């Protein structure tokens, strides 16, 4: 092993490490803040290397959803320490922290994709990153058979059920933490009082993050989007899973611009979890 790597400490990162993590991820052009990193830590584990001065020079997080699936995110390496294999080491540490039977998934950057391929990850899908500087309220959505309202504690059981059907696995711990972090959270109910969609927003340093958004159809997803956006004036971001062309068309009509299409990669399995085509906006790239 490279002597320089031996001098570095690979460790589980804690709350006190958040300022160093913000500095590292900002150097990658990412806009993580304290609340976001606390949600990751409360939902999963972040590992990282520290140099001899205690500065964080790498990171990777893993959030395990159930006995079947875990999600890897915020894989980053300080520019001065690239080429030493730290990204691979810290990602491998995440994988080894869960059972051998667990499938790992992540959203790759263009720079990171070759490393993940060498580690056995394969591309199985993609997401579409959209940004918006000014939202255009255009057209109407028929809401005669729906009611939309703030999410309440009593709604959690139904929200977890439709999220599991949409994403493919149970994400209870993450969603409880994300709801607590959210700026706004709402549900849509049909005339029988059943929840047919929900949405959250999280206020980041740069953008209002829209997601997750789960809905029974693109029209309901657009209704959720409109209600989440109308309470905030600023910049917006949403990451949309593939297969949602009609919803993405709505986004473009309303001022969103697609800025990238990063791949979703998977390890230790050949198939994505089964989904029911109701997942319109992901939580964030760190969570899926």
C-alpha atoms as one frame of an Amber mdcrd trajectory, in Angstrom:
protein
   0.000   0.000   0.000   1.198   3.515  -0.808   2.995   4.945   2.234   1.029
   8.172   1.899  -2.251   6.239   2.196  -0.982   4.469   5.316  -0.520   7.850
   6.962  -4.201   8.676   6.420  -6.929   7.718   8.834 -10.097   6.134   7.416
 -12.829   6.620   9.987 -16.535   7.062  10.575 -17.292  10.764  10.497 -19.339
  12.415  13.227 -21.279  15.622  13.848 -18.090  17.525  14.730 -16.739  16.682
  11.265 -19.569  18.460   9.428 -17.659  21.745   8.830 -14.833  19.774   7.213
 -17.326  17.802   5.123 -18.972  21.007   3.915 -15.540  22.332   2.897 -14.708
  19.111   1.033 -18.018  18.822  -0.799 -18.006  22.538  -1.664 -14.662  21.978
  -3.391 -16.531  19.487  -5.611 -19.109  22.139  -6.500 -21.794  20.583  -4.290
 -24.054  22.578  -1.960 -24.366  20.401   1.141 -25.153  22.173   4.392 -25.299
  21.205   8.055 -28.933  20.077   8.027 -28.434  17.871   4.970 -25.354  16.181
   6.415 -27.106  15.653   9.759 -29.937  13.899   7.917 -27.429  11.638   6.175
 -25.722  10.830   9.478 -29.006  10.135  11.251 -30.126   7.888   8.380 -26.840
   6.134   7.639 -23.048   6.346   8.000 -20.459   8.660   6.464 -16.853   7.458
   6.218 -13.835   9.514   5.279 -10.080   9.823   5.250  -8.288  12.426   7.317
  -4.735  13.531   6.668  -2.019  13.914   9.286  -3.433  17.323  10.231  -6.945
  15.940  10.766  -8.375  17.527   7.615 -11.085  15.524   5.869  -9.808  14.612
   2.399 -12.345  11.993   1.299 -15.900  10.968   2.040 -18.611   8.476   1.142
 -21.968   7.828   2.769 -24.157   4.751   2.850 -27.816   4.636   3.838 -29.241
   1.139   4.287 -32.971   0.973   3.620 -33.748  -2.635   4.456 -32.100  -6.033
   4.193 -32.092  -5.719   0.395 -30.816  -2.280  -0.623 -28.399   0.446   0.414
 -27.655   3.771  -1.245 -24.178   5.308  -1.563 -23.635   9.054  -1.914 -21.313
  12.056  -1.444 -18.271  10.158  -2.734 -15.618  12.865  -2.891 -11.835  13.286
  -2.697  -9.833  16.444  -2.112  -8.181  17.499  -5.367  -4.671  17.337  -3.879
  -5.146  13.668  -2.947  -6.692  12.280  -6.120  -5.024   9.401  -7.905  -4.246
   7.527  -4.681  -7.345   5.322  -4.747  -9.009   7.005  -1.776 -12.380   7.197
  -3.529 -12.354   3.473  -4.160 -11.204   2.678  -0.608 -13.895   4.777   1.089
 -16.604   3.472  -1.262 -15.508  -0.102  -0.576 -15.692   0.651   3.153 -19.339
   1.615   2.673 -20.088  -1.599   0.791 -18.377  -3.709   3.462 -20.419  -2.027
   6.203 -23.583  -3.855   5.084 -24.381  -7.526   4.524 -23.019  -9.350   1.471
 -26.628  -9.873   0.375 -27.382  -6.148   0.145 -27.521  -4.467  -3.264 -25.724
  -1.119  -3.429 -26.901   1.709  -5.689 -25.617   5.181  -6.442 -25.843   8.072
  -8.871 -22.455   8.538 -10.520 -20.631  11.623 -11.644 -18.922  11.523 -15.031
 -15.553  11.468 -13.276 -16.535   8.703 -10.869 -18.204   6.332 -13.320 -14.992
   4.534 -14.473 -14.024   3.835 -10.859 -17.442   2.370 -10.071 -17.311   0.185
 -13.183 -13.969  -1.244 -12.006 -15.636  -2.013  -8.674 -18.379  -4.025 -10.398
 -21.123  -1.402 -10.645 -23.173  -1.409 -13.839 -25.412   1.308 -15.274 -29.085
   0.404 -15.118 -30.905   3.738 -15.440 -30.438   7.493 -15.104 -31.945  10.542
 -13.472 -32.628  13.952 -14.989 -31.413  16.974 -13.020 -33.546  20.101 -13.531
 -32.931  23.647 -12.283 -35.247  26.642 -12.393 -34.593  30.320 -11.684 -38.188
  31.472 -12.153 -41.191  29.169 -12.095 -44.050  29.893 -14.502 -47.501  28.986
 -13.203 -49.068  27.820 -16.438 -52.364  26.042 -16.998 -54.506  24.361 -14.376
 -54.794  20.899 -12.916 -58.210  19.379 -12.281 -58.465  18.953  -8.526 -62.197
  18.389  -8.201 -61.708  14.845  -6.950 -58.614  15.571  -4.850 -57.791  17.435
  -1.678 -54.302  18.667  -0.917 -53.191  19.482   2.616 -50.165  19.647   4.918
 -48.829  16.252   5.971 -49.765  15.192   9.492 -48.364  12.518  11.760 -51.423
  10.331  11.149 -50.557  10.266   7.419 -47.181   8.583   7.910 -48.343   4.977
   7.538 -49.960   5.630   4.161 -47.044   7.807   3.018 -44.570   5.031   3.829
 -46.735   2.527   1.933 -46.950   4.541  -1.291 -43.255   5.453  -1.043 -42.286
   1.783  -0.753 -44.367   0.936  -3.816 -42.808   3.849  -5.714 -39.153   3.363
  -4.744 -39.140  -0.414  -4.358 -38.036  -0.799  -0.726 -38.997   0.534   2.714
 -37.266   3.850   3.557 -38.985   4.564   6.877 -35.974   5.869   8.806 -34.845
   8.160   6.012 -38.324   9.562   5.365 -38.946  10.321   9.038 -35.647  12.218
   9.143 -36.342  13.965   5.828 -39.830  15.049   6.869 -38.332  16.530  10.045
 -35.819  18.434   7.875 -38.364  19.592   5.303 -39.555  23.149   4.765 -42.948
  21.937   3.523 -44.592  18.528   3.386 -47.994  17.762   1.915 -50.269  14.940
   0.853 -52.965  14.561  -1.788 -56.064  12.531  -0.900 -58.840  11.218  -3.100
 -62.548  11.461  -2.271 -62.263   8.317  -0.128 -59.538   9.881   1.993 -56.777
   7.670   0.598 -53.378   9.278   0.071 -52.498   9.126  -3.631 -49.424  11.345
  -3.516 -47.062  13.276  -1.302 -44.220  15.756  -1.670 -41.518  17.450   0.382
 -39.238  20.442  -0.002 -35.890  21.045   1.662 -34.289  24.485   1.684 -30.679
  24.169   0.588 -27.954  26.837   0.462 -28.690  27.581  -3.211 -31.949  25.906
  -4.256 -35.244  24.780  -2.836 -34.967  21.015  -3.279 -38.218  19.473  -4.510
 -38.532  15.834  -3.576 -39.408  13.198  -3.021 -42.560  13.507  -5.081 -44.718
  10.381  -5.312 -48.037  10.518  -7.159 -50.544   8.259  -8.889 -50.099  10.097
 -12.214 -48.249  13.061 -13.807 -51.192  15.426 -13.208 -51.143  14.774  -9.465
 -47.356  15.174  -9.468 -47.776  18.575 -11.149 -50.412  19.564  -8.585 -47.950
  18.717  -5.808 -45.196  20.663  -7.572 -47.365  23.779  -7.886 -48.326  23.736
  -4.223 -44.748  23.173  -3.039 -43.391  26.009  -5.169 -46.030  28.650  -4.493
 -44.831  29.167  -0.924 -41.265  30.043  -1.949 -39.670  32.550  -4.304 -36.169
  31.662  -5.410 -34.292  28.961  -7.284 -35.506  25.374  -7.495 -34.053  21.936
  -8.168 -35.647  18.585  -8.845 -34.095  15.265  -9.926 -36.537  13.163 -11.930
 -36.251   9.405 -12.556 -36.346   8.280 -16.179 -39.657   7.248 -17.703 -41.468
  10.418 -16.625 -41.516  12.193 -19.985 -44.913  13.837 -19.505 -43.939  15.247
 -16.116 -40.589  16.445 -17.499 -42.483  18.184 -20.283 -44.512  20.003 -17.614
 -41.265  21.059 -15.936 -39.828  22.504 -19.132 -43.041  24.416 -19.845 -42.826
  25.956 -16.394 -39.250  27.210 -16.637 -37.132  24.240 -15.593 -34.003  23.428
 -17.603 -32.380  20.002 -17.671 -28.689  20.427 -16.853 -27.441  16.838 -16.622
 -28.455  13.195 -16.882 -26.220  11.161 -14.542 -26.375   7.366 -14.514 -27.845
   5.207 -11.771 -25.427   2.357 -11.099 -25.974  -0.873  -9.207 -23.708  -3.455
  -7.583 -24.365  -6.996  -6.360 -27.495  -7.337  -8.484 -28.545  -7.148 -12.116
 -31.954  -5.597 -11.512 -33.333  -2.469  -9.918 -35.965  -2.882  -7.183 -39.496
  -3.282  -8.606 -41.319   0.046  -8.907 -44.842   1.054  -9.923 -44.098   4.174
 -12.016 -45.259   6.667  -9.378 -41.840   8.114  -8.462 -41.574  11.601 -10.000
 -38.879  13.269  -7.903 -36.082  11.661  -5.904 -35.136  12.681  -2.358 -31.640
  13.761  -3.444 -28.718  12.182  -5.249 -27.263  11.132  -1.880 -30.403   9.119
  -1.088 -32.042   8.067  -4.361
